[in-house]
Amino acid sequence: MSTPVIADPVANPAAEPAVVTGAPTAAQRVTSFMPVIALVALLAALTIADPDFLTQRSLTAAVRTSAPLVVLAAGATLVVLCGGIDLSIAALCSLSTVFFAMWLPDLGGLTILAVVAAAGAIGAVQGIAHVVLRIPSFVVTLGGMSIFSAIALVISDAGPIRVIDRDATAWLNLYVAGYVPMSFFVAVLVVAVVSLVIKLTPLESFVRATGYSESAARLAGTPVDAVKVAAFTVSGACAGLAAVMLASRNFSGSPTMADNLLLPAVAAIVVGGTAITGGHGSLWRSLTGALVVTLLRVGLPIVGVPSAWEQILYGAIIVAAVALTLDRSKVLIIK
């Protein structure tokens, strides 16, 4: 039996009614499995198109390629669950690859922690700007995307910086049990740890309440501002970790290395079933969505589709997925 919790509009005119629903319907249960169904169907289609695709070598290469995207999408998912959006993740990731290449000669093995911490701090600054200045997250992170791209170009002299010492990230190129790429294992571990922390603490209810109805969450005593800043911090830290993965794979840092991952990351989030309006979704869904997007990127050449169509496909996927997952009860007026 569901118990409605409704904010008093007389006491606070800005309050929005928040309803805590009961058990999910049959349609919602089916929808929750759609990302997995899409993944299996896509894998089957690619296998039919190219029987050699379903081999250990091909699958290992695919999941290794997906690792940075999984981490990026996982971090940004927290921001989306809070009802915001982080458009700066790709630019921050590119900037972080430059940081990594520049700091590695001096910091050695500590460079990974330094880059993740620096990216997390930058994400926190964006979160603070969002909650203190009351600027929409779209505007804050759009500005951040431009700033980070410009800084990366300036400090790198608009060119790649070679990573000479490869020992610090050599472990990322290893394999767990001889089959699973270490980078993908780390990506799954990040998703598992963050999900577990959220699940075992009040953060889960805080994040979902903030995303579902921010005004009602404030009336209920939820530390909305702190939750949002924390989400942006985790998103920034994940961008830093994704940068380390990219730098370890390409043996360099570049001001544009991750710029082409923004649309795939957003696509992974919405394909995974996380509502762009916030309050509904999970990091595990985004992991599945990232695998779907990666298989699409790998599969386009297999079925003979030119790579130039890739961005068109991502745009269409985002529009379609948002149309299917959008909570229209929260968006009464479309602008």
C-alpha positions as CSV (number, residue, x, y, z in Angstrom):
1,M,0.0,0.0,0.0
2,S,1.5,3.4,-1.0
3,T,1.6,6.3,1.5
4,P,1.3,9.7,-0.1
5,V,3.5,12.4,1.4
6,I,2.3,15.8,0.3
7,A,3.9,19.2,1.1
8,D,1.5,21.9,2.3
9,P,1.3,24.5,-0.5
10,V,-0.2,27.0,1.9
11,A,2.7,26.9,4.2
12,N,5.1,27.0,1.3
13,P,3.7,28.0,-2.1
14,A,6.9,26.9,-3.8
15,A,6.5,23.4,-2.5
16,E,5.8,20.7,-4.9
17,P,3.8,17.6,-3.9
18,A,5.9,14.5,-3.5
19,V,4.3,11.1,-3.5
20,V,6.1,8.0,-2.4
21,T,4.7,5.2,-4.5
22,G,4.4,1.6,-3.6
23,A,5.5,-1.5,-5.4
24,P,6.5,-1.1,-9.1
25,T,3.9,-2.0,-11.7
26,A,4.5,-4.9,-14.2
27,A,5.2,-2.3,-17.0
28,Q,7.9,-0.7,-14.8
29,R,9.5,-4.1,-14.1
30,V,9.7,-4.8,-17.8
31,T,11.1,-1.4,-18.5
32,S,13.8,-1.9,-15.8
33,F,15.1,-4.8,-17.9
34,M,15.1,-3.0,-21.2
35,P,18.8,-2.0,-21.1
36,V,19.8,-5.7,-20.6
37,I,17.4,-6.8,-23.3
38,A,18.9,-4.2,-25.6
39,L,22.4,-5.4,-24.8
40,V,21.6,-9.0,-25.5
41,A,19.7,-8.2,-28.7
42,L,22.6,-6.0,-30.0
43,L,25.1,-8.7,-29.2
44,A,23.1,-11.2,-31.0
45,A,22.6,-8.9,-34.0
46,L,26.4,-8.3,-34.3
47,T,27.1,-12.0,-34.0
48,I,24.8,-12.7,-36.9
49,A,26.3,-9.9,-38.9
50,D,29.8,-11.2,-38.1
51,P,30.2,-14.6,-36.5
52,D,33.8,-13.8,-35.6
53,F,32.5,-11.0,-33.3
54,L,31.5,-13.4,-30.5
55,T,35.1,-14.4,-29.6
56,Q,37.1,-13.8,-26.5
57,R,39.4,-11.4,-28.3
58,S,36.6,-9.2,-29.7
59,L,34.6,-9.1,-26.4
60,T,37.7,-8.3,-24.4
61,A,38.6,-5.4,-26.7
62,A,35.0,-4.1,-26.5
63,V,34.8,-4.1,-22.7
64,R,38.3,-2.6,-22.5
65,T,37.2,0.2,-24.8
66,S,34.1,0.8,-22.6
67,A,35.9,1.3,-19.3
68,P,36.5,5.1,-19.5
69,L,32.9,5.5,-20.7
70,V,31.5,3.4,-17.9
71,V,33.3,5.6,-15.3
72,L,32.3,8.8,-16.9
73,A,28.7,7.8,-17.2
74,A,28.6,6.5,-13.6
75,G,29.8,9.8,-12.1
76,A,27.4,11.9,-14.2
77,T,24.5,9.6,-13.3
78,L,24.6,10.9,-9.7
79,V,24.2,14.4,-11.0
80,V,21.3,13.4,-13.2
81,L,19.6,11.5,-10.3
82,C,19.7,14.8,-8.4
83,G,17.8,16.5,-11.2
84,G,20.9,18.2,-12.8
85,I,23.2,17.6,-15.7
86,D,27.0,17.7,-16.0
87,L,28.0,18.7,-19.6
88,S,31.6,19.3,-18.5
89,I,32.7,15.7,-17.9
90,A,34.4,15.1,-21.3
91,A,36.2,18.4,-21.2
92,L,37.3,17.9,-17.6
93,C,38.5,14.4,-18.6
94,S,40.6,15.8,-21.4
95,L,42.1,18.4,-19.1
96,S,42.8,15.7,-16.6
97,T,44.8,13.7,-19.2
98,V,47.0,16.8,-19.6
99,F,47.4,17.1,-15.9
100,F,48.4,13.4,-15.7
101,A,51.0,13.7,-18.5
102,M,52.5,16.9,-16.9
103,W,52.5,15.7,-13.3
104,L,53.7,12.2,-13.8
105,P,57.5,13.0,-14.0
106,D,57.4,14.7,-10.6
107,L,54.8,12.7,-8.7
108,G,55.3,9.2,-10.1
109,G,52.8,6.7,-8.7
110,L,50.9,9.4,-6.8
111,T,49.9,11.1,-10.0
112,I,46.7,9.0,-10.2
113,L,45.5,10.1,-6.8
114,A,46.5,13.7,-7.6
115,V,44.6,13.8,-10.8
116,V,41.4,12.2,-9.4
117,A,41.6,14.5,-6.4
118,A,42.1,17.6,-8.6
119,A,39.2,16.6,-10.9
120,G,37.0,16.0,-7.9
121,A,37.8,19.4,-6.4
122,I,37.0,21.0,-9.8
123,G,33.7,19.2,-9.8
124,A,33.0,20.4,-6.2
125,V,33.6,24.0,-7.3
126,Q,31.0,23.6,-10.1
127,G,28.6,22.1,-7.5
128,I,29.2,25.0,-5.1
129,A,28.6,27.5,-8.0
130,H,25.4,25.7,-8.8
131,V,23.9,25.7,-5.3
132,V,25.3,29.1,-4.0
133,L,24.7,31.2,-7.1
134,R,21.5,29.4,-7.9
135,I,22.6,28.9,-11.5
136,P,21.1,26.0,-13.5
137,S,23.5,23.1,-13.7
138,F,23.2,23.2,-17.5
139,V,24.7,26.7,-17.6
140,V,27.4,26.0,-15.0
141,T,28.7,22.9,-16.6
142,L,28.4,24.4,-20.1
143,G,30.6,27.2,-19.0
144,G,32.9,24.7,-17.3
145,M,33.2,22.7,-20.5
146,S,34.4,25.8,-22.3
147,I,36.8,26.9,-19.5
148,F,38.3,23.4,-19.1
149,S,38.8,23.0,-22.9
150,A,40.6,26.4,-23.0
151,I,42.8,25.7,-20.0
152,A,43.8,22.3,-21.5
153,L,44.7,23.9,-24.8
154,V,46.8,26.7,-23.1
155,I,48.8,24.5,-20.7
156,S,49.5,21.8,-23.3
157,D,50.4,24.3,-26.1
158,A,47.4,22.9,-28.0
159,G,49.2,19.5,-28.6
160,P,49.5,16.1,-27.0
161,I,52.0,15.5,-24.2
162,R,53.7,12.2,-24.3
163,V,53.7,9.9,-21.2
164,I,57.3,8.6,-21.0
165,D,57.0,6.8,-17.6
166,R,54.5,4.0,-18.1
167,D,55.1,2.1,-14.9
168,A,52.5,4.1,-12.9
169,T,49.6,2.9,-15.1
170,A,51.0,-0.4,-16.3
171,W,48.7,-2.3,-14.0
172,L,45.7,-0.9,-15.9
173,N,46.8,-2.8,-19.0
174,L,46.8,-6.2,-17.1
175,Y,44.0,-8.8,-17.1
176,V,42.1,-10.2,-14.2
177,A,42.1,-14.0,-14.4
178,G,43.7,-13.7,-17.8
179,Y,40.4,-12.6,-19.5
180,V,38.9,-9.4,-17.9
181,P,40.8,-6.2,-18.6
182,M,41.9,-4.5,-15.4
183,S,40.5,-1.1,-16.6
184,F,37.1,-2.6,-17.0
185,F,37.4,-4.4,-13.6
186,V,38.2,-1.1,-12.0
187,A,35.3,0.6,-13.7
188,V,32.9,-2.1,-12.4
189,L,34.5,-1.8,-9.0
190,V,33.9,2.0,-9.0
191,V,30.2,1.4,-9.9
192,A,29.9,-1.3,-7.2
193,V,31.5,0.8,-4.4
194,V,29.6,4.0,-5.1
195,S,26.3,2.1,-5.4
196,L,27.0,0.2,-2.1
197,V,27.8,3.5,-0.3
198,I,24.7,5.0,-1.5
199,K,22.6,2.0,-0.7
200,L,23.9,1.5,2.8
201,T,23.6,5.2,3.8
202,P,20.9,7.8,3.8
203,L,22.3,9.1,0.6
204,E,20.0,6.9,-1.5
205,S,16.9,8.6,-0.1
206,F,18.6,12.0,-0.2
207,V,19.5,11.7,-3.8
208,R,16.2,10.3,-5.0
209,A,14.2,12.9,-2.9
210,T,16.3,15.7,-4.3
211,G,15.8,14.5,-7.9
212,Y,12.1,13.8,-7.5
213,S,11.1,17.1,-5.8
214,E,13.7,19.4,-4.5
215,S,11.3,21.7,-2.7
216,A,9.6,18.8,-0.9
217,A,13.0,17.4,0.0
218,R,14.1,20.7,1.6
219,L,10.8,20.7,3.6
220,A,11.6,17.2,4.8
221,G,15.0,18.3,6.0
222,T,17.1,16.8,3.2
223,P,20.5,18.5,2.9
224,V,19.9,19.2,-0.8
225,D,22.8,21.6,-1.4
226,A,25.3,19.2,0.2
227,V,23.9,16.3,-1.8
228,K,24.3,18.2,-5.1
229,V,27.8,19.3,-4.3
230,A,28.7,15.7,-3.4
231,A,27.3,14.5,-6.7
232,F,29.3,17.0,-8.7
233,T,32.4,16.0,-6.7
234,V,32.0,12.3,-7.5
235,S,31.3,13.2,-11.1
236,G,34.5,15.2,-11.3
237,A,36.5,12.5,-9.6
238,C,35.2,9.9,-12.1
239,A,36.2,12.1,-15.0
240,G,39.7,12.2,-13.5
241,L,39.8,8.4,-13.2
242,A,38.6,8.0,-16.8
243,A,41.4,10.3,-17.8
244,V,43.9,8.1,-16.2
245,M,42.5,5.1,-18.1
246,L,42.7,7.0,-21.4
247,A,46.2,8.2,-20.8
248,S,47.4,4.7,-19.9
249,R,45.9,3.4,-23.1
250,N,47.1,6.1,-25.4
251,F,50.4,6.8,-23.6
252,S,49.8,10.6,-23.8
253,G,47.6,13.4,-22.5
254,S,45.7,15.6,-25.0
255,P,43.5,18.7,-24.6
256,T,40.9,17.0,-26.8
257,M,41.4,13.3,-25.9
258,A,37.9,12.7,-24.3
259,D,35.9,15.4,-26.1
260,N,34.1,12.8,-28.2
261,L,32.8,11.0,-25.1
262,L,30.2,13.5,-24.0
263,L,27.4,12.3,-26.2
264,P,28.2,8.6,-25.6
265,A,28.2,9.2,-21.9
266,V,24.8,11.0,-21.9
267,A,23.5,8.3,-24.3
268,A,24.7,5.6,-21.9
269,I,22.8,7.3,-19.0
270,V,19.5,7.6,-20.8
271,V,19.7,4.3,-22.6
272,G,20.3,2.7,-19.1
273,G,16.9,4.0,-18.1
274,T,17.9,6.9,-15.8
275,A,15.2,9.6,-16.0
276,I,16.8,12.9,-17.2
277,T,14.4,14.7,-14.9
278,G,16.0,12.9,-11.9
279,G,14.9,10.7,-9.1
280,H,14.8,7.4,-11.0
281,G,17.7,5.3,-12.2
282,S,21.0,3.7,-11.0
283,L,24.7,3.5,-11.7
284,W,24.3,-0.2,-12.7
285,R,21.8,0.9,-15.4
286,S,24.4,3.4,-16.7
287,L,27.0,0.6,-16.8
288,T,24.7,-1.5,-19.0
289,G,23.9,1.6,-21.1
290,A,27.6,2.2,-21.6
291,L,28.1,-1.4,-22.8
292,V,25.2,-0.9,-25.3
293,V,26.7,2.3,-26.6
294,T,30.2,0.7,-26.9
295,L,28.7,-2.2,-28.9
296,L,27.1,0.3,-31.2
297,R,30.4,2.1,-31.7
298,V,32.1,-1.2,-32.4
299,G,29.3,-2.6,-34.5
300,L,28.7,0.2,-36.9
301,P,31.7,-0.7,-39.1
302,I,30.7,-4.4,-38.9
303,V,27.3,-3.8,-40.5
304,G,28.8,-1.4,-43.0
305,V,27.6,1.9,-41.5
306,P,30.1,4.8,-42.0
307,S,31.6,6.2,-38.8
308,A,30.3,9.7,-39.8
309,W,26.8,8.5,-38.9
310,E,27.9,7.8,-35.3
311,Q,27.0,11.2,-33.9
312,I,23.6,11.1,-35.7
313,L,22.9,7.8,-34.1
314,Y,23.8,9.1,-30.6
315,G,21.5,12.1,-31.1
316,A,18.6,9.9,-32.2
317,I,19.2,7.5,-29.3
318,I,19.2,10.3,-26.7
319,V,16.0,11.8,-28.0
320,A,14.3,8.4,-28.2
321,A,15.5,7.3,-24.7
322,V,14.5,10.6,-23.1
323,A,11.1,10.4,-24.7
324,L,10.6,6.9,-23.1
325,T,12.0,7.7,-19.7
326,L,10.9,11.2,-19.1
327,D,8.7,11.7,-16.1
328,R,6.1,14.0,-17.6
329,S,4.3,14.5,-14.3
330,K,7.2,16.7,-13.3
331,V,7.4,18.6,-16.5
332,L,4.0,20.2,-16.9
333,I,5.2,22.9,-19.3
334,I,7.7,22.0,-22.1
335,K,10.0,24.9,-23.1
